[in-house]
Amino acid sequence: MLVDFIGVAMDALLNPAAKVAAFSGGTWNAPMAVRAACGGGYGDGGQHEQSLWGWLAHIPGLTVVVPSTPADAGGLMLSALEHDGPVIFLEHKLLADYWLDYLGAGGRTSVVYDVPHQGAEGPVPDRWEPVPIGKAATRREGRDLTIAGVGVSVHRAVEAADVLAEQKYSAEVLDLRTVSPLDDQALSASVAAIGRLLVVDEDYRDFGLSGELAARMLECGLSAKFARVCSEETLPYNRELEDKTLPNTGRIVDAALSLLND
């Protein structure tokens, strides 16, 4: 279930699944949903806690979705199952109760997990409907700064926005929900209105989602102040060191204040 080991099946995803529609002129396709757990924050080491959505979204033909709420998890899964091509459905382990129960077993009862407030909780619809792929959602309105991310980073961003509000700053939180395709319209509209963009990305910084969002912003003709908080190296096994490496709420607040006061 861990996305860290998706490399075992990577040839099948990279070549036949991702390319069959293009090679056949749309005559054939590979309608499939690949579900995998991702993310860290519980002390399992760098080969079990990666995110890797930037790596997967780099491949033309692969759709990559990363829900942050229970409602989106169900709605995006319905869309993934209805989609004509291959969809990688990534769920963060700290946002799923059953994963937290599993991680708390096997002698780990003394480990403190960095679970965001209300992260695994939220309303769900009486009747499930597909959530559109490639459509971002604004989780919090703001006027001074746009904070964009996916998965657990959205909840960290909301926590950071609460801290910033105590200092009279108003941060907008944009939940991208889908890494590929990206909602360029929602991103550009928010950045155009506010003029500052902070990307929070638990995936690796280099050649990843954060740099892609900066490029999309520039390609839309926008000139805005930009910063990012990402995982910049292999995640340490030590829980304290791991927390310093991941985009925690403190790092987000510090980056936001630096951007706001620049």
Buried (B, 14 or more C-beta within 10 A) or exposed (E): EBBBEBEEEEEBBBEBBBBBBEEEEEEEBBBBBBEBBBBBBBBBBBEBBBBBBBBBBBBEBBBBBBBBBBBBBBBBBBBBEEBEBBBBBBBBBBBBEEBBEBBBEEEEEEEEBBBBEEBBEEEEEEEEEBBEBBBBBBBBEBEBBBBBBBBBBBBBBBBBBBBBEEEEBBBBBBBBBBBBEBBBEBBBBBBBEBBBBBBBBBBBBEEBBBBBBBEBBEEBEBEBBBBBBBBEEEBBBEBEEBBEBBBBBBBBBBBBBEBBEE
